[in-house]
Amino acid sequence: MSEKRSILVAGGGIGGLAAALGLAKHGFRVTVLERAPVLGEIGAGIQLGPNAFHCFDWLGVGDEARAMAVYIDSLRLMDAISGEELTRIPLDDAFRARFRNPYGVIHRGDLHGVLLGAARANPLVDLRTSAEVVDYEQDGTAVTATLASGETVRGAALIGADGLWSNVRKKVVGDGKPRVSGHTTYRSVIPTEHMPEDLRWNAATLWAGPKCHIVHYPLSGWKVFNLVVTYHNDAPEPVAGQPVTAEEVRRGFEHVNERARRIIDHGRDWKLWVLCDREPVENWQDGRVVLLGDAAHPMLQYFAQGACMAMEDAVCLANECAATGDMEAAFRVYQNQRRLRTARVQLQSRWIGEHIYHPAGGHADLRNAIIRSKSPEDWYRTVDWLYGGSGIAGSFGPEAPPPRTAEQLNAKPLAAAEA
């Protein structure tokens, strides 16, 4: 295959693999350059809005991804001080019909495994490990990526999908270190039988409290529960995946309702992350080089859209590359289609963390009053721009996957149905 149909992708995470699959769908040969010695994902559960399932179908992994997901019945918001339920947003047949796909939760490793399996099975995708891209040069016709080993790899273009600390971004944008939010997240996964029986809800549940919140939901066919607890403790430096004691985790939640604290008491093998993001930027492109996913628009977790946005990027980018033989022009169109949508998610993720999840006193009282006043239809209108398809219709081009039947949309895995 000619060099002009060969593309390099820095990073073998969810965004990088989705980009590789999307480009291969259009006949490009893709070399994925991953810095780790083994392809895999750390972390635990992630939430998948309907826009993620649109991407799965387009990428050709819809059935495999659906088989891994748990389909929750609702999103529940609880007051972590009083213990009362503030709202319950149904994710039932009406939700699925409106947004043309379900809302699910999945283990990050399971999702990565679905994409990785598809990439390994595709003859147009070459996966390389221990291959960190540290620099690149371009000559107007191609890009030469330099690896940490000193080796060089050449292709028609380079996609930087190498995450929050992207080496490719350093050269494209050059905006220094990520912004430290001061919020520390602690993660644990526990067997379902260890979760308090009265809290084994088929829901993504969030307990909102002063400078803290707690999230839990079932994963992996209801075998385990994902626990994610976040404390706004003004942590000054980035940390990722550091083991911590249960006593350290509890310190940030001594002021919350006893029922909510019991969830934390059941956590095991806690690890912490200090959350970081970046300011939205106007430019992700340097000639034949462009950014994708967290390398382009890293965001806090509060909108549960990091993986979803990366996959949307991948679909849009692949279609634009296929539509023209000019990589630079394709990258400009891709960036212009994606920049404002992702900036909105970045900034609203910050706002949600401050004004919905972590307020106290009168601010929390006002939040509670507003949230209680909203109907399911009100909530659906609030997320129409995100899940409804209008914001991502251009990403899918003329080859959007056919809509699922009512039976397919409303089907649930047996484990979720029995819970």
N, C-alpha and C positions, 0 to 999 in steps of 0.2 A: 504494500500500500504506500502511496506517495506521502512524503513528509507533510504536505499541506492538509492531509486528512488524519494526521496523528497529533493528539493533544495530550499534554501533561497535566496531571492533577496532583497538587501538593496536599496530602492529607487523606487518610483512609477512614475517616469517621463517617457519620451518617450523611452529611452533606457531600463529602467527596465521593462516596460510593454511589449516591443518588445521581450526582453529576456524571459519573462514569457510565452508569446504566442508561441515562438519558441520551448521552452522546452516542453510545454504542447502538442504541435503537435507531439512530439516523445514519449509521454506517461509519462513524468515526472510530479509529483505533485509539484507545486510551491507555496511558500508562499512569497508574496510581502510585505515588511515591510517599510512603508512610514512614515516619521517623522511628516508630516503635519496632522492636524486634518481632512482635506478634500482632496480628490484626485483631482488635477486640475493643470493647467499650467498658469503662468503669462507671460506677454510679448505680442507680437502682431504677425506680419507676419513672416513667414520663407519661404525660397526658397527651392524647391525640384528638384534636378537633376534627370536624368533618373535612376541613381543608387538607389534612394529612392523608385521609383516605382517598380524596381526589387524586393526590400525587401517587399513592401506591398503585391505584388502578392504571394511571397513565404509564408508570414505570414497569408495569407487568407483574407486580408482586402483590396485588390486592388480596388474592385468596390466601397466600401464605401469611401476610401481615394480619389479616382478620382472624386466622386460626390461632395466632399468638395472643391476641388482645382479650381483655375482659371488658364487657360492655356494661358499664355502670348505669343505674337507673336515674341518678340525679346528681347534681352538685349541691352540697349542703354547706351553708355558712352558719357557724355557731359563734356565740359570744363566749370567749374563753374565761371571762370573769363570772358572769351569771350562770353560764351553762345552758342558756336557752337557745333554741334554734331561731335564727333571724330570717332565713329563707331557704326554700328547697326548690331548685330549678329542675323541672322534669326533663329527662333526656329520652322520652318515650317515642311512640309512633309519630306524634305531631312534630317533634323536634327533627326526627329523621326525614320525614316527608318534606319539611320546610328546607332543610339544608342538604338534602339528597345523600346523606351519609350519616353514620352514627358518631357518637363520642365514645372513645375507649381509653383504656390505660394499658400500658405494656411495660415490661422490663426493658430497659435500654439495651441490655445485651441481647435480648431476643430480637428486638427490632434490627439492631446492627447485624445479627446473624442472618436475618432474612435477606437484607441487602447484600451481605457478603456472599451468601450462597448463590444468589443470582449473578453476582459479578464473577465468581469463580467458574460458573457454568458458561459464561459468555466468552467465545473465542476472541472477541475484539477488545477484551479488557485484560491488561497485564498488571498484576498486583505485586509490588515490590516492598519489602520491609527493610528496616534499618537503612532507610534512604531519605534522610531529612534534607529538604531543600533549604539551603542557607543563603542563596543568592541567585541572581539570574542576569543574563545579558540578552539583548535582542538586536537584530540587524535589519529589521523592516520586512523580512520574509519568514523569520522563525525566531524561536526563543531557546536559549541554552540555559538549562537549570544546573546549578552547581550544588552537589550534595556535600554533607558534612565530611564524607570520606575523601573528598577531592574529585570524585568522578563527576563527569558532566553527562547530561541527557538532553537530547534535542527534540523539539517538536514544533508544530505550527503555532502553538499558543500554550500558555500556562494559566491554570486556574488555581488560585490560592484558596484552598479550603482547609487551611492548617490552623484554624481555631483562634481562640482569644489572644494567644501570644504569637500570632502569625509572623514568620520571617518574611513572607512575601509582602504583607502589609507594611512592614518596616520600610520597604523600598517604594511601594506604591503611594502610601500616605505619609509615613514618617511622623506619626503623632505620639510617639513615646509609649509609656506604660499604660495599661488599662486604668480606668477610674475605679478606685476601691470604694464600695458602697458603705462599708462599716457594718454590714449585715453578715452574720455567721450562720450557716446552715449545717445542721447535723443530720446524718442519714443512717437509717437502719432498716433491715428487712427481717421480719420475724415470722415464724410459722403461724398459720392462722389459729391453731389451737392455743397459742400464747396471747392472742389478742383478746381483751375483755369481751365476753360473749355479748354483752349488751351494746357493744360498739362495732360489731361485725356487720357493718352496713354495706350494701352494694351501692356505694356512692363515693365520689371524691369529696371528702369532708375537710373543711378548713375551720379551725378554731382561731378566731382573731382576738388578740389581746394587746395591751399596752407594750409596745416595742417587741412584740413576739407573735408568732403564730405556729400552729401545729396542723399538719396535713397527713391524712391517711387514706388508703384505698387498697383493695385486693389486687393481687397480681398472679400471673402464672397459673391460670385455672383455679384460682382461690386457694392455692397451696400456701401462699405467704401474704402478708400485708406489708406494704411500703409505708415507712414512717419518715417524714421529713419535718423537722422542727427548726425554726429560724428565730434568732435572737438579734435584735439591733443593739449590739454591744460596742459599736464604734471601733471595731477591729481595724488596725491601721495598715496591715500588710496582707497581700494575697497569700492564701494557703489552699492547697487542694489535696483532699483525700487523706488527711492526717488522722490517725487513730486517736480517740479521746476516751476518757472514762465516763461512765454513766453519771457520776457525781458532777462532773463538769457540765454535762448537758443539763442536768436538773437545775443548776444554779440560775439559769436564765428564765425559769418557769415557776419559781417558788410562789409567785403572786397570782397564779391562775387557779381556776376552779379545780377542786379535787378530782372530779371525773376526767378532766382533760389531763391532769398530771399523771393519772394512772396509766395512760397510754405510753408516756415516756418511760415509766417504770418497767415496762415490758420490753423495751428496746435492748438490743445486744450488738456488740461489735460496732459501736458508733464510730463514724468518721466525719470530719468537719471540712467544710469549704468556706472560705471567705469570698462572698459574691463580688464580682466585678463586671463592669460593662464599659462602654465607650460612648462618646458623643456621636450622634449621627454626622456623617460627613457627606459632602456633595460628590466626591469623586472616588470610585473604586478601581479605576482603570489606569494602566500605563501601557499604551499601545496594544500589544498582543498579550498583555497580562491583565487579569481581572480577579477580583475577590468574590467569595461566596460564603454564605453562612456566617458563623461567628467571626471569621476573618474580616468580613465586610461590616457586620452590624451586630456585635455581641450585645446581648440583652439580659436583664435580670429574669429570674424564673417566674415572676408573678403573673404573667399572662399565659404561662404554659405553652409558649409558641416557638421556642428556640429551634427545635428539630423541625417543626412544621415550616417555619420560614426558610430554613436551609433547603428543604425538599422542594418548596415552591421555587426558590432560586434555581435549583437544578433543572426543573422542568422548563422554566422560562429560558434559561441559558441554552439548553440543548436545542430548543425550537428555533431560537434566533441564530445559532450557529448553522443549523440546517437550512435556514431560509436564505442565506447569502454565503458566497465564497470569501467574503471579506471579514476576517475575524475581528478587526478593529471596529468596523461598523456594527457587527453583531453585538460586541461587548457594550458599545454605547447604547444601543437600543435596550439591551437587557438591563443595564444600570438604570436607565431612565424609567423603565417599567417598574422596577423593584424598589427604587430608592425611597420614595415617599411612604409607601406602604410599610416597609420595614422600619423606617424612622418613627412612624406612628406607634408601632408595637414597642420599640425601644423606650420611647418616652412615656407611653401609657403604662408600661410595666413598672417604671419607677413610681409613677403617680399612684398606682394601685397599692404598692408596698407601703407608701407613706400614709395614704388617706383612707384605705379600706382595711388593710390587714393590721396596721400597727398603731392607730390613734388611741388616745386615752381621754377620760373626762368628758367634757362637753362635746368635743370633736367626735368621740365614739358614740355618744348619745344621738348626735345628729346623723351619723352614719347609720345607726340602727333604725332610726325613724324613716329615713329615705329608703333603705333596703326593704323594710317591712311593707312599704307602700306599693312596691312593684309587683305586678302580676307576671306570670310566665311569658305572656305576650310582650310585656315591656322589656323583659330580659332578652327575648329573641330579637326584638328590634335593635337593642343595644349592640348585639354582635352580628347583625346582618352584614356589615361591611367586612367582617373578618371571615365568617363562615359561609356567607350567602352565595359566593361564587363571582359576584360582579367585580370584586377587586382582583381576582386571579384569572378571570376568563381569558385575558390575553396571554397569560402564561402557557396555556395549553394548546394554543394554535388551533389548526383545523382538525387535529387528531385527538380531541378530547375523548375519554372513554365513554361508552354508552352508559346512560343512567341505569342504576340497579333497579330490579323489580321490587314491588312492595314486600314480597316474601323475603328477598335477599336483604333489604334494608332492616327489616324487623326481626330477622333471625338472631338468636342469642346462643352463645356456647352453652352447653348443657350445665357446666359447673356454675355459671352465672344464673341460669334459670332456676337451679335448684337451691341456691343460697337463700 
